[in-house]
Every structure is written in C-alpha cells, then in structure tokens.
Amino acid sequence: MNNQWQKKAKQAQKETDAALSNQIAQLSSIKQQEINQLLAENSMNTADFNQLIKLIKDQTKSNNDKIKALSNIQNGLEILVGLVGKLI
C-alpha cells in the first residue's frame, strides 16, 4: 500500500514539475526542455523552486538576507545562474 502512495506522489511531482516548466517557458524565451534539464541537473523540485522564487520576490528582505537564505536552498544559486544564463 505504501508503495502505491509513493508512486502516486512521484507521478504528481512529475506532473507539477512539467506544469511549472511550461509556465516558465511561456513567460520567457527559455524552452520547456531547457528548464526541465536545468531543474534535473540541479536536482531541484517544484517545491524548492517555488521557495526560491518567493525568496527572490520578497521585498521585505535585503539582498544580504536573500543571499543568506539562498545558501539554505539546495542548489538555489546554481539554478538561478543557469536561468539567468539562458535568459541573457
């Protein structure tokens, strides 16, 4: 029974990741395949990516506070550098 829940959770995570990468692709010039590859290369899931975006958009924090918080997000800086590199 536990295995079935794990399979369903993994499938839901894949679908959510696909939806997120599709939305990013629509809002930028980055292709969905590039986003998926970047997230996979950095072992980042949708929850972590959403946390990263919320942190960046948080206007109550200074840049120094954001940098400190980024260090707590696994591969946070790597994914940001990858995204910026693709946007430029």
Secondary structure, DSSP 8 states (H G I E B T S, - for coil): -HHHHHHHHHHHHHHHHHHHHHHHHHHSS--HHHHHHHHHHTT--HHHHHHHHHHHH-TTS-HHHHHHHHTTSTTHHHHHHHHHHHH-
